[in-house]
Amino acid sequence: MALKQVSSNKCFEGFQKVFEHDSAELKCKMKFGIYLPPKAETGKCPVLYWLSGLTCTEQNFITKAAFQQAAAEHGLIVVAPDTSPRGCNIEGEDESWDFGTGAGFYVDATEDPWKTNYRMYSYIKDELPKLINANFPTDPERMSIFGHSMGGHGALILALKNPGKYKSVSAFAPICNPIQCQWGKKALGGYLGPDASKWEAYDATQLVKSYSGARLDILIDQGKDDQFLSAGQLLPDNFIAACTEQKIPVVFRLQQAGYDHSYYFIASFINDHIKHHAKYLNA
């Protein structure tokens, strides 16, 4: 599959690049950011996938998170895809910020008119890794995933639904229990239909209750002054309780007052997350 380079910038002796490609899964052009550490010039590197939140593109993480220095030091390739299909000319896709464009929710839609294009789950799980492994010096056996908000939800469900595929998982302020919050009810109802039992397949709190795969050490950072935490959109307590019941190790760090839902919060703790993943990817 042909890749078109959109940009390339030297960064901590590696390169931060953006590419565009035609997605067979999403039936549209897609962009992704990829950081290639200096080590990628001489050997294969593990890959860490970042999933962004509502309204984001591939640009938010690569320009605001300040992850490149730690990725260079640990020799990690970091891939940051877009958050939804773009320009599919579906009626209503641009009407709201929390559904449609920029809000793919990392599910495979089953409802018209979304089901043809809105297949972000399969895109992240299958198509994108195949593309990355075919075009860059990766070690396909060493792959991890993390994300923020809607992308934190995406990272958790991908790790829980595919035991052994990812060496580690972490999240910043993830939507932990989407079947119980307004964002989740709107997105899952729209993409998957009114039968709420079908939504459970994309809910981390539900998935963890039946998880029986390889050991998964989960790291979650949450800002104490996150406006969406107080609004009941994230519901981390429900996820922590389910993990505790299932004896699945999770480190949940409620960061002190002042930390919110922004990329300033992410940039403050991104190095800890890169180290968390490097421990497993470089083992």
Salt bridges, closest charged atoms under 4 A:
GLU13 OE1 - LYS10 NZ 3.91
ASP22 OD1 - LYS29 NZ 2.97
GLU25 OE2 - ARG119 NE 2.56
ASP82 OD2 - ARG86 NE 2.79
ASP98 OD1 - LYS186 NZ 2.67
ASP108 OD2 - ARG119 NH2 3.67
ASP112 OD1 - LYS115 NZ 3.73
ASP126 OD2 - LYS125 NZ 3.25
ASP139 OD2 - ARG142 NE 2.72
ASP217 OD1 - ARG215 NH2 3.08
ASP221 OD1 - ARG253 NE 2.81
ASP221 OD2 - HIS273 NE2 2.72
ASP226 OD2 - HIS261 ND1 2.56
ASP272 OD2 - ARG253 NH2 2.82
